Amino acid sequence: MIREITPDELREALDTRAPLTIVDVRPSDERAEWSIPGSLHVDAYTSLRAGDRSVLSGFAATLAKDIPIVTVCAKGRTSLLAAEALQDAGFTVMSLTGGMAAWTGAWNTADVALPPHARVRVIQVRRIGKGCLSYIVGSDAHAAVIDPSVDPAVYLDLAHQQGWTITAVLDTHVHADHVTRAYELADRCQATVYLPRQTRVQRPHTALEDEQTIEVGSSTLRAMRTPGHTHESTCYVVDDVAVCSGDTLFLNTVGRPDLAATDADEPRLRAAALFDSLHERLLPLRDDIVVMPGHASAALPFDGVALAAPLGEVRAALKLAALRETEFVDAVLSRIPPTPPNHLQIVRINEGKEALPADLVSLEAGANRCAISA
């Protein structure tokens, strides 16, 4: 009998740095898109499905017998075959329940390093199975959550640990890679949902105008309209010490302008708007303002180090910043990654135009593809 380990159990084990060897047996092309931090890889899927265990023989010789193994595949079926083979070879083995599809909900946290004079604390909540980044902004006894993408209980528990009450929940834009947890979270803590002003979302919310502010304890969130990734994309400047940049600005690239476009010309128009948002709104901010992006392009380790950087460093790393507008637009449009699966359905759900499906895991499975290649 093969023991299974749930994504939550594996997340807790990695968070506490328990000794584990994670063996990913998916095909190489699937692993290339997303993997568990620190995992080893052997392309064993085809062989194992055909009943051939020999592909694991040489690989097993490199593994330590005294460290438990967790096998991983796409949906938790082939990993059971791998676990059985390794168990028969004398290893202690578990199979990840639901595979990488279920792992998309896994998360960890890191404190964002802010300038010494900051009066606010920011916790980055990292959905490591998908690369979505959200933020809890805490000041005095209050907190705001920006771009929630994991189980609302995570934010509630983290806020409770800090003695914060969540009073505001915000999204930077209408997301296309994950179903927003803003409404469920707000319902559970009687907070207000804030969205950038637009005409897309049919669910109740409070609309934010450009430059409008929200008080969180003794701190302030200022809405900065930055269209480009979407028409309504908005960044939130935190006390002039940090900026939650959503999918507009990452640490060395920018957001794609094509998702859910209504016609063939819209991506080019959005890319031009993105150029203006960067050069007129974001890049002129002070060098020491910390950029807190909305996504990561690779799985983040359990190291407690936030994916964030001072704007001065981001500006230097952003090669696109040196281009003229026409060059920028052409470069952005030429670097758009493959369209993510189910993104139109996710958009409709986030707009309140379609109900949640019974199988949310399958809907959200897969890495995010919100950024253009750097």
N, C-alpha and C positions, 0 to 999 in steps of 0.2 A: 504494500500500500504506500503510495507516494503522498507525503505530507505537502499541503499547499500553504502558501503565505499570502496574505492579502496585501494590496498596495499600502494600506495604512500601517500594517505591521512592518513592512519593508521600509517605509518612510521613517518610522520610529527607530528601527534598527540602524539605519544610515545616520539619522540625526544624533544618535548616541554613540556613533562610531563602533558599533558592534562588529566583531570580525566576521566578514562575509566575503565570498567570492561570487560575483554575479556573472553568469555565463549567458550571453545572448546568442541564440541559435538561428536568428532570422537571416534571410538572404541579405547579401551585402548592400544592395540598393535600398532596402528598407531601413537598415541600420544607419545608413549614411544620412538619412533625413533627421533621425532623432534617436537618442539612446539614453540609458540610465548612466549618470556620472560614475566613472570608475569601472564600468563593466568591461568584461573581456568578450571577444567575439570569435565564433566559429560558424562558418556558413554551412549549417547542417540540415537545413529545412528539407531540401529535396531528398537527401539520403535517408533521413529518419522517416519521412512519410512513405518511402519505398521499403522500409524495414531493414535498412542497412545501417548498422551502428558503427561500422569501421571508421567513419569520419571522426568519431570522438576518441578513438583509441590513442592516437599520437597526442592529441590535445590534452587528454586526461593525464598523461604522463607529466605534464608541466604544472599540474595543480597540487596544492598542499592537501594531504589527507586529513589534517587536523583542523581545517577551516571549513565550516559549513558552506555549501554551494546553493545558490538560487538560480534556477534556470528560467529563461525568459524567451517568449516568442511573441507573435502579434496578438493572439487572443487566448493564450493559455492552454492550447491543445498539444502542439508539437513540443512545447517545453515539458509536458508530462512524459513524452517518449524519451527526451534527453535525460530527464531526471531518473527515469527507470534504468537507463543504460549506465549512468554514473553511479547510481546506488548499487547496482549489481557489481560494479567495479570497486566497491568498498568505500564510497564517499557518503557523507551525510548530506542529503539533498532535499531541497524544497522547490516547488514550482510556483511561479507567480500567478495567482488567480486572475484570470481575465487578460493576462499579458499586457502588452504596451497600450492597448486600447483602454484598459482600466487604469493604467499608470498615468494617463493624461490628467487625472485629478490630483496627483501627488503634489506636495508643496513643501517649502521650507521658508525660513525668514532670515533677514539680515537688517541690522541697523544702518541707516544711511549716515555717512560721515558728513556733518555740516560744519560750516565755519564756527569758530569758538564763540562768537557773539550771538549765535542762534538761540532763541527763546523757545524753540519748538523741537519736538522729537519726531522722527519719521521712521517707521518700520516698513521695509520692503517685503511684501508677501509674494513669493515666487512660485508660480505654478510650474514646477520643474518638468512635469510631464508634457508640457505644451509650450512653455516659454512665455506665458503671460505674467506680467508684473503689475501688481497693485500696491497701494500705499495706505497705511494708517498714519494720519497726521494728528499728533496729540499735543495738546497745550492745556496746562492746568488740569481740570477734571474732564475736559471735553475732547472729542476726536471726530475727524472726518475720514471717510474711506473713499479712495479714488480708484475707479475701474475695478471693482470687485469681480473676481472670476472663479473663486473656489467656494466651497461650502460656507454659507454665512456664519456657521458656528465657529469657524476658524477666526474670523474677525472679532466676533463677540468674545471669544475666549481670550484672545490677545489683548483686547481692550480692557477686559476685566482684570487681567494680570497687572496692568499698568494703572488701574484705578480710573480709567476713562469711560465716559458715557458717549456712545456714538450718536451725534446729533445731525450729521449731514452725510449723505452718500451721493457721490458724483461720478458721472462717466465723462470721459473726454470727447467721445463721439459715439455714433451708433456702430457697435462692433460687428465684424463679419467673421471672426474666427472663433468666438465663444459666446455663449448665452450669458448676458449680463446677470449678475446676482444682486444688482442694486435694489430691485423692488422687494425681493424676498428678505434681504438684509434690513432694509428700511422698515418693513412690516414688523420684523421681530424686535426692533429696538425703538419703534415710533420715531424714526428719523425722517428728515425731508429728503426726497430725491431731487437732485438738481441735474439738468441737462442743458447743453448749449441750445439757444433758441433755434428752432427749426420747425418744419411742418410735417416731419416724417413720423414721429413717435406718437402713437395714439393712447398710450398709457398715461395716467395722471403723473405729473411732475411739475416742478417749478423751473421755468425757463430762465437762463442766465444770459444777460447781454454782455457784449464786449466791455471790459473794464469794470464790470460789477464785482463787488466783493462779498465774501461770506466770513463772518467772525467765527472762529473756533477757539474758545477760551480767550487768551490774550493775543492770539495769532490771527492772521488774515490770509484768506485765499483770494487771489485776484484772477478773474477770468480774462484770458488773452486769446482772442479769436485768431486762429491760424489755419484757414482753409487750405486744402490741398489733398491730403489723404482722403478726407471727405469734405463736403461743403461746410459742415457745421463744426469741424474739428476745432477744439479749444484746449489750450494749455492752461494750467493753474499755477500761478506764481505764489510761492509760500513765503510770506514775510520778507520778500526780496533776498532770500538766502538760497532758495531752490526753486526749480520749476518742474512740474510734472508734465512731461512733453508728449504723453500719449503715443500715437503712431505718427506724429509729425516729424520728430527729430529723435534719432537713436544716437549712439555714441560715436558712430563713424559713417552713418548713412541716413536715409530718410524713408518715409513711408511711401508705399505704392499709391498711385492716384487712380487706379482703374476699377477697384472692386465695386460691384453693384452699379456700374455706369449705365446710364439710360440710352446712350447712343455712342457711335464710334468717335465723335469729336470730344466727348467729355473728358477722357483721360488727359488729352493735351491741354485742355483748358484748366483742369485741376493741377497739372504739373506747373503751369505758369503761375497759378495762385500760390502753389507751394513755394516757388522761388520768392515771391513777394513776402510770404509769411516768414521765411527764413531771414531774408535780408532787411526787412522792415520791422519785424517784431522780435524774433528770437536771438539772432546772432548779435544784435547791438547791446544785449544785456551785459552786465558786468562779468568779467572773467571768472570771478570766484563763485558765481551762482552755480549751484549743483544741478546738473541735468539728470532727471530721473525718468528714463524712458518707459514705454508701455509694454515692451517685449524684449526678449533675449533671442538671439539666433542660434543658441546652443544650450544644451542642458546645463543648469547651474549646479555646482557641487554644494555639499553641505559644509561650507566653510565659513558662513557668517559674514562674508564680504559682499556688500551690496554692489549690484551692477549700476553704477552711477559715476559721474566724473564732473569736475569743474568745467564750465562752458569754455574756458580758454583752451583746455585740452581737447574738447570735442570739436571746437572750431578748427584747430590745427589738424585733427584727424579727418575732418570732412573734406575730402578732395573736391566734392561737388561745389563747395562754397566758392572756389576760385573761378568757376565757369560763368560766362555771360548767360543771359536768360535763354537765348535760343539753344546754346550748347547744353545748358542745364536740362532743358525740357527734352531734348533729343537723348541725352544720356539717361535720364530717368526712364523714358519710355522704352529704351533698348535693354534695360536691365530688370524688367519685371519678371518675377518668378512664375512658375506654373500657378494657375488659379486653384485656390484651396477647395477641397470638396465641401459640399453642403453650405457654402457661404451665403448663397441667396436665401436659403431656408433660415439660416441663423439670423440674417438681417431682418427677415420678415417677423421672426419671433421677437427680436429686440425692438422692432417698431410697434409691437402689439397687434400685428395683423395675422398672426398664426399662433396656435396653441403649442405648448411644449409637447414633444413626442414622448412616448413611454420610455424609449431608449435614448436618454441624453448622452450616454457614454459613446455610443456609435456615432451620434450626430457630431460630437466634438472631437472624435478621434483624429490623431495626426498632428503634426507640428504646425505652428502658425507660419504664415507666409506673408506677413504684412509689410516687410521691408524690401526695398530693392537691393540688389547685390552691391556691396561697397566698392 
